[in-house]
Amino acid sequence: MVFITDKVMHDYNLRYRHIDKTTDVLSFPGEDAYLGDILISTETASEQAGKSANLSFDDNIRRLLLHGFLHLSGYDHETDNGEMRAIERRLRRKFQC
């Protein structure tokens, strides 16, 4: 896991996903026994937590890490008809984040 700024995240999102804006978390699969990398924008994570009465910065980091891990595990919420979201909700309850 790597913590980065919105500017760096924006650059990665544009370069690898061709999306010209920042995002909260990106995952890059590894090879062989290496699962991969998870990048988290601490600025966006802080902003998200600040907008929520119930979400602390630390809990949001845990949520984003979980989200990135699920992507590295092969899930894709953009194409899987809600499967990843359901798993993520269940794991958030289990890990209280």
CORZIUR-V54867 format. One record per residue. RES is the residue in one letter. PHI is phi in whole degrees, -180 to 180 (NA if undefined). PSI is psi in radians with two decimals (NA if undefined). BURIAL is + if it has 24 or more other C-alpha atoms within 12 Angstrom, else -. Layout:
# CORZIUR-V54867
res=(RES,RES)
phi=(PHI,PHI)
psi=(PSI,PSI)
burial=(BURIAL,BURIAL)
This chain:
# CORZIUR-V54867
res=(M,V,F,I,T,D,K,V,M,H,D,Y,N,L,R,Y,R,H,I,D,K,T,T,D,V,L,S,F,P,G,E,D,A,Y,L,G,D,I,L,I,S,T,E,T,A,S,E,Q,A,G,K,S,A,N,L,S,F,D,D,N,I,R,R,L,L,L,H,G,F,L,H,L,S,G,Y,D,H,E,T,D,N,G,E,M,R,A,I,E,R,R,L,R,R,K,F,Q,C)
phi=(NA,-128,-93,-137,-87,-59,-62,-66,-63,-58,-61,-64,-63,-70,-66,-100,-117,60,-115,-90,-163,-80,-148,-86,-147,-132,-123,-127,-60,-94,-128,55,-83,-88,-64,140,-118,-123,-105,-127,-82,-69,-66,-67,-60,-67,-63,-61,-64,-65,-86,-113,-76,-114,-115,-82,-59,-62,-63,-66,-60,-63,-62,-67,-63,-61,-59,-64,-62,-63,-62,-66,-87,105,-86,-144,-64,-82,-133,-104,55,91,-62,-64,-61,-64,-63,-63,-60,-62,-71,-62,-64,-62,-97,52,-137)
psi=(2.37,2.28,2.29,3.00,2.92,-0.68,-0.82,-0.71,-0.73,-0.78,-0.79,-0.75,-0.69,-0.79,-0.77,-0.42,-0.11,0.63,2.10,1.04,2.93,2.96,3.03,-0.66,2.45,2.54,2.44,1.93,2.54,-2.89,2.69,-2.17,-0.14,2.04,-0.74,-2.92,2.53,2.15,2.32,2.24,1.98,-0.52,-0.83,-0.72,-0.71,-0.74,-0.75,-0.80,-0.66,-0.44,-0.12,2.36,-0.32,-0.07,2.02,2.86,-0.81,-0.75,-0.68,-0.68,-0.75,-0.72,-0.78,-0.65,-0.77,-0.79,-0.81,-0.71,-0.72,-0.69,-0.75,-0.38,0.03,0.02,2.61,1.82,-0.27,-0.26,-0.07,0.33,0.66,-0.03,-0.83,-0.73,-0.71,-0.79,-0.75,-0.75,-0.78,-0.77,-0.57,-0.74,-0.77,-0.75,0.09,0.97,NA)
burial=(+,-,+,+,-,+,-,+,+,+,-,+,+,-,-,-,-,-,-,-,-,+,+,+,+,+,+,+,-,-,-,-,-,-,-,-,-,+,+,+,+,+,+,+,+,+,-,+,+,-,-,-,-,-,-,-,+,-,-,+,+,+,+,+,+,+,+,+,+,+,+,+,-,-,+,-,-,-,-,-,-,-,-,+,-,-,-,+,-,-,-,-,-,-,-,-,+)
